[in-house]
């Protein structure tokens, strides 16, 4: 009933967890009228360390767009279900990962990243997660198996 929690050999405080991890929610939350690229630029400006120069942030945005196979849809609006046609469900899920990967966290928590996707798109998302793990990231995922 007792023990210690550590993260990289140091106490796992909420601040330490926030600094070293990212959380990809089950529900994707975006401003639907922004393009994929605009969304990532906004995320880079708001979330990356304030000491990182603008040009470096923009290079990171482009790296992440390429890394997560969002090049073809980078100038497409995200969309609003039922109101504004936008990117596909798989692209939206990859955009969720892209938003979190921008800050290059070593640890990612993903809440049901394949929910609501068809089997092809779900496999695509798993391949993205596998690629991130192969680059040295620790990925913790919850997935409900469909019947």
Phi and psi in degrees as a GROMACS rama.xvg file:
@    title "Ramachandran Plot"
@    xaxis  label "Phi"
@    yaxis  label "Psi"
@TYPE xy
-136.115  162.581  UNK-2
167.798  -174.254  UNK-3
-125.546  151.634  UNK-4
-111.304  130.305  UNK-5
-130.919  152.128  UNK-6
-133.838  111.33  UNK-7
55.8696  39.217  UNK-8
81.4802  2.04048  UNK-9
-119.316  157.833  UNK-10
-54.7407  134.982  UNK-11
-84.4985  75.1974  UNK-12
-78.9562  159.718  UNK-13
-56.067  -36.5997  UNK-14
-66.1303  -42.5406  UNK-15
-64.5677  -41.6619  UNK-16
-62.3982  -43.9958  UNK-17
-63.9323  -36.739  UNK-18
-72.5148  -29.55  UNK-19
-106.482  -2.0823  UNK-20
-131.158  166.467  UNK-21
-134.496  153.115  UNK-22
-127.427  119.594  UNK-23
-100.536  113.121  UNK-24
-73.8101  158.687  UNK-25
-65.4914  -44.4441  UNK-26
-89.723  128.325  UNK-27
-81.2633  127.457  UNK-28
-118.307  109.681  UNK-29
-137.148  162.11  UNK-30
-86.8441  106.867  UNK-31
-63.8521  -19.0132  UNK-32
-87.8404  -6.45412  UNK-33
-83.9288  152.473  UNK-34
-79.7201  166.546  UNK-35
-55.8582  -47.0134  UNK-36
-63.391  -44.8012  UNK-37
-60.1912  -41.4151  UNK-38
-60.264  -46.5588  UNK-39
-68.818  -34.804  UNK-40
-63.3164  -44.8933  UNK-41
-58.7808  -46.6169  UNK-42
-60.5128  -41.701  UNK-43
-63.5318  -40.2543  UNK-44
-69.7829  -34.6433  UNK-45
-87.448  -36.4886  UNK-46
-105.16  -23.4464  UNK-47
-77.5886  154.963  UNK-48
-50.2228  133.798  UNK-49
-65.9403  -15.3871  UNK-50
-84.9981  -8.13627  UNK-51
-78.8591  124.49  UNK-52
-62.5413  153.033  UNK-53
-53.8204  -46.8612  UNK-54
-60.4396  -38.3448  UNK-55
-68.326  -37.8911  UNK-56
-62.0501  -43.2751  UNK-57
-66.9533  -35.5528  UNK-58
-63.9835  -40.6754  UNK-59
-64.6292  -40.2426  UNK-60
-57.9347  -47.0036  UNK-61
-65.1913  -38.887  UNK-62
-59.5893  -46.1823  UNK-63
-67.667  -39.079  UNK-64
-58.3838  -44.9334  UNK-65
-68.3767  -47.0109  UNK-66
-55.3577  -40.4897  UNK-67
-103.18  21.224  UNK-68
53.5896  47.9958  UNK-69
-109.64  9.35195  UNK-70
-58.8867  -43.6942  UNK-71
-66.2236  -26.6967  UNK-72
-111.53  9.93376  UNK-73
-61.1093  -25.7073  UNK-74
-104.97  14.1018  UNK-75
-96.8655  139.725  UNK-76
-64.926  149.757  UNK-77
-65.4107  -43.8541  UNK-78
101.422  161.688  UNK-79
-129.48  115.983  UNK-80
-50.5524  127.192  UNK-81
80.2511  -5.94227  UNK-82
-129.521  -37.0045  UNK-83
-142.165  114.925  UNK-84
-65.0196  136.456  UNK-85
-146.864  -144.769  UNK-86
-73.786  163.618  UNK-87
-73.953  169.402  UNK-88
-61.7174  -39.8516  UNK-89
-66.4684  -40.6823  UNK-90
-65.0685  -37.7522  UNK-91
-64.2237  -40.9459  UNK-92
-66.6978  -41.4344  UNK-93
-63.8067  -33.6367  UNK-94
-65.5501  -36.3618  UNK-95
-59.7941  -45.2305  UNK-96
-64.2907  -42.977  UNK-97
-58.4225  -41.5318  UNK-98
-59.6648  -37.3093  UNK-99
-83.5474  -32.8961  UNK-100
-72.235  -21.8744  UNK-101
-48.7024  -41.8985  UNK-102
-85.8932  2.31943  UNK-103
56.7147  51.2524  UNK-104
-73.9429  142.172  UNK-105
-76.6991  -15.1836  UNK-106
-130.281  127.853  UNK-107
-127.083  133.684  UNK-108
-107.493  128.95  UNK-109
-125.363  118.551  UNK-110
-93.2531  105.664  UNK-111
46.3765  60.6254  UNK-112
-67.1899  -14.4918  UNK-113
-102.442  -0.694763  UNK-114
-60.392  134.159  UNK-115
81.057  1.56335  UNK-116
-102.743  149.604  UNK-117
-72.5893  171.18  UNK-118
-61.7454  -35.8926  UNK-119
-65.1706  -48.0259  UNK-120
-67.2492  -36.9276  UNK-121
-62.7086  -42.6425  UNK-122
-62.9408  -39.2882  UNK-123
-60.4998  -44.221  UNK-124
-63.7151  -41.7019  UNK-125
-63.4653  -37.6153  UNK-126
-63.8556  -39.486  UNK-127
-61.5545  -46.9165  UNK-128
-61.1482  -42.0162  UNK-129
-62.0422  -41.3428  UNK-130
-62.4851  -40.5514  UNK-131
-64.7544  -40.8594  UNK-132
-64.0883  -39.1789  UNK-133
-65.9885  -21.3175  UNK-134
-88.0709  7.05453  UNK-135
100.986  2.86525  UNK-136
-81.7705  145.924  UNK-137
-92.0489  123.949  UNK-138
-117.382  123.064  UNK-139
-112.896  121.76  UNK-140
-128.559  139.854  UNK-141
-109.216  130.561  UNK-142
-136.739  130.804  UNK-143
-92.674  124.138  UNK-144
-74.9953  127.27  UNK-145
-68.6602  155.002  UNK-146
